[in-house]
């Protein structure tokens, strides 16, 4: 299973976030995303990975404090082969 590179994940964030500059160290909470946009981003990552992400055990309230790179690490820990 391949991991989505941060730059590829960030590229899609530009499509759904109003923030003009996004990097791996950008705090997820600064992206201005609502919960539906976050779900859209996760579905995009699933498509890119070719897997399902079991997000039931993830506390999304903490995402705002994490960098984009940290959020990607957390999501990759919840990969379920499709």
MIMARKOL-292332 format. One record per residue: x, y, z of N, C-alpha, C, CB in turn; residue number from 1; residue in three letters. Coordinates in pm, whole numbers, padded with zeros to 5 digits, always signed. Atoms other than C-alpha are relative to their C-alpha. Glycine has a CB too. Layout:
! MIMARKOL-292332
{{X Y Z} {X Y Z} {X Y Z} {X Y Z} NUM "ALA"} ...
***
This chain:
! MIMARKOL-292332
{{+00084 -00117 +00000} {+00000 +00000 +00000} {+00089 +00123 +00000} {-00096 +00000 +00121} 1 "UNK"} {{-00083 -00119 +00009} {+00138 +00339 -00092} {-00057 +00110 +00087} {+00013 +00046 -00145} 2 "UNK"} {{+00044 -00116 -00076} {+00126 +00648 +00122} {-00014 +00117 -00095} {+00099 +00033 +00114} 3 "UNK"} {{+00016 -00121 +00080} {-00005 +00968 -00028} {+00105 +00101 +00045} {-00144 +00058 +00013} 4 "UNK"} {{-00098 -00101 -00038} {+00281 +01217 -00036} {-00071 +00126 +00049} {+00093 +00033 -00118} 5 "UNK"} {{+00060 -00120 -00057} {+00212 +01531 +00166} {-00032 +00103 -00108} {+00092 +00062 +00104} 6 "UNK"} {{+00026 -00102 +00103} {+00242 +01751 -00143} {-00123 -00033 -00083} {+00122 +00015 -00090} 7 "UNK"} {{+00119 +00042 +00075} {-00025 +01548 -00323} {-00127 +00026 +00082} {+00009 -00150 -00037} 8 "UNK"} {{+00114 -00025 -00088} {-00260 +01571 -00024} {-00026 +00149 +00012} {+00023 -00063 +00138} 9 "UNK"} {{+00013 -00145 -00011} {-00191 +01943 +00007} {-00057 +00059 -00127} {+00137 +00064 +00032} 10 "UNK"} {{+00052 -00049 +00127} {-00262 +01997 -00361} {-00153 -00003 -00001} {+00055 -00083 -00118} 11 "UNK"} {{+00145 +00008 -00006} {-00618 +01878 -00304} {-00056 +00095 +00105} {-00045 -00144 +00029} 12 "UNK"} {{+00047 -00095 -00101} {-00648 +02093 +00010} {-00018 +00139 -00061} {+00099 +00006 +00118} 13 "UNK"} {{+00015 -00129 +00067} {-00596 +02396 -00213} {-00134 +00011 -00071} {+00114 +00021 -00101} 14 "UNK"} {{+00128 -00001 +00069} {-00912 +02296 -00397} {-00118 +00022 +00094} {-00019 -00130 -00075} 15 "UNK"} {{+00113 -00008 -00092} {-01127 +02292 -00083} {+00021 +00099 +00114} {-00028 -00135 +00057} 16 "UNK"} {{-00030 -00094 -00108} {-00959 +02545 +00149} {+00019 +00140 -00057} {+00126 -00044 +00078} 17 "UNK"} {{-00020 -00138 +00044} {-00968 +02925 +00120} {+00139 +00055 +00031} {-00103 +00088 +00062} 18 "UNK"} {{-00132 -00047 -00042} {-00614 +02950 +00262} {+00094 +00003 -00121} {+00058 -00092 +00112} 19 "UNK"} {{-00084 -00012 +00119} {-00367 +03078 -00001} {+00134 -00075 +00006} {+00028 +00143 -00025} 20 "UNK"} {{-00128 +00071 -00012} {-00055 +02905 +00137} {-00017 -00113 +00100} {+00115 +00097 +00045} 21 "UNK"} {{+00013 +00118 -00084} {-00061 +02551 +00275} {+00127 -00083 -00015} {-00127 -00085 -00038} 22 "UNK"} {{-00117 +00085 +00001} {+00238 +02341 +00372} {-00018 -00113 +00099} {+00127 +00080 +00032} 23 "UNK"} {{+00011 +00113 -00093} {+00303 +02022 +00571} {-00008 +00045 +00146} {+00118 -00092 -00018} 24 "UNK"} {{+00000 -00049 -00138} {+00352 +02234 +00885} {-00118 +00090 +00032} {+00127 +00075 +00027} 25 "UNK"} {{+00119 -00081 -00024} {+00029 +02431 +00844} {-00092 -00074 +00095} {-00074 +00033 -00134} 26 "UNK"} {{+00094 +00063 -00092} {-00205 +02366 +01134} {-00132 -00025 -00073} {-00024 +00089 +00126} 27 "UNK"} {{+00123 +00039 +00068} {-00514 +02184 +01012} {-00113 +00096 +00034} {-00039 -00144 +00038} 28 "UNK"} {{+00104 -00093 -00042} {-00733 +02423 +01211} {+00004 +00134 -00072} {+00011 +00024 +00146} 29 "UNK"} {{-00013 -00126 +00072} {-00605 +02715 +01003} {-00054 -00009 -00143} {+00146 +00043 -00003} 30 "UNK"} {{+00042 +00020 +00138} {-00745 +02570 +00680} {-00141 +00049 -00030} {+00010 -00145 -00034} 31 "UNK"} {{+00135 -00049 +00021} {-01099 +02695 +00733} {-00095 -00102 -00059} {+00004 +00119 -00088} 32 "UNK"} {{+00083 +00107 +00055} {-01256 +02359 +00650} {-00112 -00036 +00097} {+00085 -00124 -00031} 33 "UNK"} {{+00106 +00053 -00083} {-01593 +02246 +00776} {+00008 -00153 -00005} {-00141 +00051 -00047} 34 "UNK"} {{-00009 +00146 -00010} {-01662 +01882 +00857} {-00025 -00068 -00135} {-00101 -00052 +00103} 35 "UNK"} {{+00026 +00060 +00131} {-01800 +01810 +00509} {+00123 +00008 -00091} {-00119 +00068 -00068} 36 "UNK"} {{-00122 -00014 +00080} {-01482 +01942 +00347} {+00107 -00098 +00047} {+00054 +00145 +00008} 37 "UNK"} {{-00097 +00097 -00053} {-01271 +01724 +00577} {-00034 -00140 -00051} {+00002 +00002 +00155} 38 "UNK"} {{+00042 +00131 +00053} {-01476 +01420 +00473} {+00034 -00011 -00148} {-00152 -00021 +00022} 39 "UNK"} {{-00034 +00000 +00143} {-01430 +01516 +00107} {+00150 -00025 -00018} {-00040 +00134 -00066} 40 "UNK"} {{-00145 +00018 +00007} {-01052 +01536 +00165} {+00038 -00145 +00032} {+00072 +00097 +00098} 41 "UNK"} {{-00029 +00139 -00038} {-01047 +01196 +00339} {-00041 -00095 -00113} {-00075 -00037 +00131} 42 "UNK"} {{+00044 +00084 +00113} {-01246 +01040 +00052} {+00099 +00011 -00115} {-00143 +00040 -00047} 43 "UNK"} {{-00102 -00019 +00104} {-00994 +01189 -00191} {+00125 -00083 +00032} {+00037 +00150 -00014} 44 "UNK"} {{-00118 +00078 -00041} {-00709 +01030 +00008} {-00026 -00149 -00019} {+00036 +00030 +00147} 45 "UNK"} {{+00034 +00142 +00020} {-00891 +00695 +00002} {+00014 -00037 -00147} {-00142 -00029 +00050} 46 "UNK"} {{-00011 +00027 +00144} {-00916 +00717 -00376} {+00146 -00006 -00043} {-00074 +00108 -00081} 47 "UNK"} {{-00141 -00003 +00036} {-00547 +00805 -00404} {+00075 -00122 +00051} {+00065 +00127 +00053} 48 "UNK"} {{-00066 +00116 -00061} {-00442 +00522 -00171} {-00055 -00132 -00053} {-00016 +00004 +00150} 49 "UNK"} {{+00064 +00124 +00041} {-00685 +00268 -00311} {-00038 -00085 +00120} {+00090 -00078 -00092} 50 "UNK"} {{+00038 +00069 -00123} {-00791 +00179 +00044} {-00116 +00073 +00064} {+00120 -00009 +00098} 51 "UNK"} {{+00099 -00066 -00084} {-01056 +00259 +00300} {+00070 +00048 +00126} {-00119 -00095 +00033} 52 "UNK"} {{-00051 -00050 -00127} {-00982 +00469 +00606} {-00108 -00020 +00105} {+00042 +00151 -00009} 53 "UNK"} {{+00093 +00023 -00110} {-01152 +00350 +00924} {+00017 +00116 +00098} {+00024 -00139 +00070} 54 "UNK"} {{-00016 -00122 -00080} {-01202 +00689 +01087} {-00085 -00001 +00127} {-00035 +00120 -00084} 55 "UNK"} {{+00088 +00005 -00118} {-01440 +00572 +01360} {+00074 +00024 +00130} {-00069 -00133 +00008} 56 "UNK"} {{-00074 -00016 -00124} {-01165 +00574 +01622} {+00080 +00129 +00009} {+00092 -00114 +00017} 57 "UNK"} {{-00077 -00125 +00003} {-01026 +00916 +01532} {-00081 +00112 +00064} {+00040 +00038 -00145} 58 "UNK"} {{+00063 -00116 -00061} {-01107 +01218 +01748} {+00034 +00122 -00084} {+00046 +00019 +00150} 59 "UNK"} {{-00025 -00110 +00093} {-01139 +01488 +01484} {+00012 +00135 +00071} {-00110 +00006 -00103} 60 "UNK"} {{-00011 -00127 -00072} {-01162 +01758 +01751} {+00145 +00040 +00020} {-00070 -00009 +00136} 61 "UNK"} {{-00142 -00029 -00019} {-00784 +01730 +01792} {+00068 +00048 -00128} {+00070 -00123 +00051} 62 "UNK"} {{-00064 -00033 +00128} {-00713 +01789 +01422} {+00041 +00146 -00009} {-00092 -00034 -00114} 63 "UNK"} {{-00030 -00142 +00010} {-00719 +02166 +01459} {+00135 +00038 +00056} {-00104 +00078 +00069} 64 "UNK"} {{-00128 -00029 -00064} {-00405 +02154 +01671} {+00117 -00066 -00072} {-00002 -00046 +00144} 65 "UNK"} {{-00105 +00076 +00066} {-00210 +01924 +01440} {+00037 +00061 -00135} {-00043 -00146 -00020} 66 "UNK"} {{-00043 -00040 +00134} {-00007 +02000 +01129} {-00065 -00093 -00102} {+00156 -00002 -00013} 67 "UNK"} {{+00052 +00083 +00108} {-00125 +01868 +00795} {+00076 -00133 -00005} {+00010 +00074 -00136} 68 "UNK"} {{-00082 +00122 +00002} {+00165 +01619 +00804} {-00040 -00095 +00112} {+00149 +00036 +00012} 69 "UNK"} {{+00040 +00084 -00114} {+00057 +01492 +01150} {-00136 -00064 -00028} {-00005 +00084 +00130} 70 "UNK"} {{+00131 +00056 +00033} {-00303 +01449 +01031} {+00015 -00113 -00101} {-00093 +00110 -00057} 71 "UNK"} {{-00025 +00108 +00096} {-00177 +01245 +00735} {+00056 -00123 +00070} {+00097 +00047 -00109} 72 "UNK"} {{-00054 +00114 -00076} {+00024 +01027 +00975} {-00110 -00073 +00075} {+00108 +00048 +00099} 73 "UNK"} {{+00111 +00060 -00075} {-00286 +00969 +01189} {-00090 -00079 -00095} {-00082 +00109 +00075} 74 "UNK"} {{+00087 +00069 +00095} {-00497 +00880 +00886} {+00065 -00127 -00054} {-00036 +00093 -00116} 75 "UNK"} {{-00068 +00120 +00052} {-00235 +00638 +00753} {+00001 -00114 +00101} {+00144 +00035 -00039} 76 "UNK"} {{+00007 +00105 -00103} {-00253 +00452 +01087} {-00136 -00069 -00002} {+00026 +00061 +00138} 77 "UNK"} {{+00135 +00055 +00002} {-00622 +00386 +01014} {-00039 -00056 -00137} {-00099 +00107 +00041} 78 "UNK"} {{+00026 +00056 +00132} {-00589 +00237 +00667} {-00047 -00144 +00012} {+00127 +00008 -00088} 79 "UNK"} {{+00053 +00136 +00010} {-00797 -00072 +00597} {+00006 -00036 -00148} {-00148 -00010 +00058} 80 "UNK"} {{-00008 +00035 +00142} {-00710 -00248 +00269} {-00138 -00017 -00061} {+00081 -00129 -00017} 81 "UNK"} {{+00131 +00006 +00068} {-00997 -00216 +00022} {-00022 -00135 -00064} {-00011 +00111 -00106} 82 "UNK"} 
***
